[in-house]
Amino acid sequence: MDGLERHITGFFASYLPGARGASPNTMSSYRDAVAQFLGFCSARSGKGAERLGMADVGGAALEGFLDHIERDRGVSVSTRNQRLAALHALFRYIQLRDPAWMETCSEVLAVGKKRCPPPRVGYVSIEGMRAILASPDPSAPTGLRHLAALSLLYESAARSQELIDARARDLTAGLSAIVLHGKGGKARAVPLGREVRAILARHIEASGISGDDHLVPGRHGRLSRSGLRHVVESHSAAARSAGADVPAHVTPHMFRHSRAMHLLEAGVNLIYIRDLLGHASVTTTEVYARANPEMRRRAIEGHSAGIAPAGVYTDAEKADLLSWLKGMDW
């Protein structure tokens, strides 16, 4: 493998978890991308994966792989670009550690992303979100646990994994805030409203959790991503069946989008929304403003108001003006 196997081992065993502090989800995503690429290169060259060399995994191979997964496997442009980002990370790692791979790495890194339309931000209206949160029955242990998960997911705008990883000790005294541990090990404190604090207090007392216990456990131990998705889907379906305006397909991540949209519609500054979401740059947060046509309309109308003076012309002057316009020889 001309050292490729050794570099891949170092990349996954040391660099990603150590220097980069990559999350398990990132590790899995990168692993899948590299495995798929090696499998494609193996089939393309007729060699076993263990015999692949520099000439087999260069820029031409990468371009062929990206076209293959988009055309033949039906992945989206966004997924194609995610696979490319993972492979770029691997070959940047190799480039800095092995001069013999310099040319191959340069070829790979020269392969650019494919342009794709801006992502559509799916979210639930405030009325729809109220209906979803009203669906669980807090008088039953399962209903109270579901209500705690859904209300905290919305209030904190947490990513699925952040909610799953949250522990009782991550709540501040008085439950006024929760510390979420996000991508790259970054932590952020998110304030919690009075109603959510009351729900969490009742949930904690009923379940007896404390310290390192997971804040929102699953039915049989730790809550899984599929378990959280099931909770969201089941109560969204119940709200929809009751006549609420809830999209046909609601995901846990849409709770995050919904919280950001609702804050934006309420006039909260993008800087504060950025901090709530844990974005590194406000540019990432601006996708919510661009995705909301009502916000754009109000902004344009607000900045346009008062520019055209009212009552400048009398009715007689307006008639004269119209006659003049009609008589213009264009």
Order of alpha helices (4+ residues) and beta strands (2+ residues): alpha-alpha-alpha-alpha-alpha-alpha-alpha-alpha-beta-beta-alpha-alpha-alpha-alpha-alpha-alpha-alpha
